[in-house]
Amino acid sequence: MSDVLNFSVPGKPEYVQMLRLAIGSVACKSGFDVEKVEDITVAVSEACKLVTCHGRDGLPSKYDITVEVNDSGMKITVSDLSRGHTIEKSCQQCTHCPEDGDLAIFVMDSLMDKTEVLGNDNGSRSIEMVKNR
């Protein structure tokens, strides 16, 4: 049996830390060791930045995160389901776009057991990541 948690947050970067803490807490309570919890939280940060910021002119109004926890591990899906990127970006975000996005994919691949970047019909992106126990 699996538990599913859903988060829907504004596309602003200040909410990424909150998601890291929440998903890290879920991972810890689910029995992951400290090292794997840290891997998961770093990968979540990179996924959030990749779907909302890298290669975009602005930030989305919101994005959604689904966390599925089961006996074998965790599956995390970060999705940009918005219809546009209208929140203005500051110069501190994505200083080297789109190269930062390439690095984000490398980081997620190295920390998670499976990472897949998916394109949606409306041009938005989703990232599915799996961390096994």
N, C-alpha and C positions, 0 to 999 in steps of 0.2 A: 504494500500500500504506500502511496506517496502523498505528501503534503504539498500544496501549491500556494505560494504567496505572490501577490501582485502589488506593484508599486507604480504609481503614475505621478510624475513630478514635472515641474516646469523645466524648460530647457536651459535654465541658468546654471552656470558652473558651480555655484555655491551649494547646490543640492547633491553634488557627487559625493562629498564627504559623508553626508547623512546616509546615502545609499551604501557606501563602504562599511559604515558602522553597523547598519541594519543587517546587511547580508553576511558580514563577518560574524555577527552575533548568531544568526541562523546556522552558519557553518559550525561554529563552536558548540552550540547546543545539539547539533546533529552528530557530534562525535569526531569531527575532523581535528587533527592535531594542530598545534600552533603554527607550524610551518605551512601546512596546507591552507589554513585560514588566511595567512598573509598572502599566499599565492592567489587565492580567490579574490581578496579585496583589491589587490593591485590590478588583476585582470579586469575586474568590474570597473575600476577607474578608467582604464584604457578603453574599454568597450564603450563606456558612456561618452568619452571624448570623441571616439571615432564616429559613432552614429550621429552625434549632434553637431560636431564642430569641424573636423578635418575635411578640408576641401569645400567648405560651404562659405557663403558670403555672410550668413547670419546664423543665429541659433534658433532651434524650433520652439514653438510655444510649449510643447511638452514631449516627453518620451516615456515609454513604459518598460518596466522590468518585470519579468516573471521568473520566479525561483521555484523549481520543483525538486523536492528532497525525497529520496527513496533509499532503500537498503543498499543500493550499489553506489550512491553518491549524490551529486547535485547537478542539475542542468539549469543554466542561467541564460535567459534570452533578453537582450536589450534591443528595443525597437523604437525607431523614430516613426511614429504614425501620424505626424502632423502634416498639414497641407502646405507648409512653407517654412522658411527660416527667416523670420521677421525680427527677432530680438537681436539688437546690435551687439557685435563682438567687440571686446576691448583688444588693444594691441598686445596684451600679455597672453592671450589665448592663441594657439596655433601660430607660433612665430615662424615656423618653417613648413607650412602646409604646401603640398600634401605629403612631404617627406615624413612629418610626424605621424601621419596615418600608417605609413609603411612600418615604422618602428613600433607602433601600437600593435599591429598584427603580429610582428615578431615576438613581442613581449607576451601577448596572450597565448600564442602557440607554445612558447617555452614554459609557461606556468600552468597551463591547463592541459588535460588529456585529449581534448578535442575542441577545435575552434572552427567555426564556419561563418563567413560573412555572406549574407544573403541580400539581394536586391529586391525591393518590393515594386509592385506595378506603378506606383505613383512617384518613383524615383527615390524614395527613402530607403534606408538600410536597416537590417536587423543583424544581430550577432548572436549566435548560439554557442555556448561554451559548456563543456562537461568536465567535472572534476570527480574522478573515482576515489573511493575510499582506499 
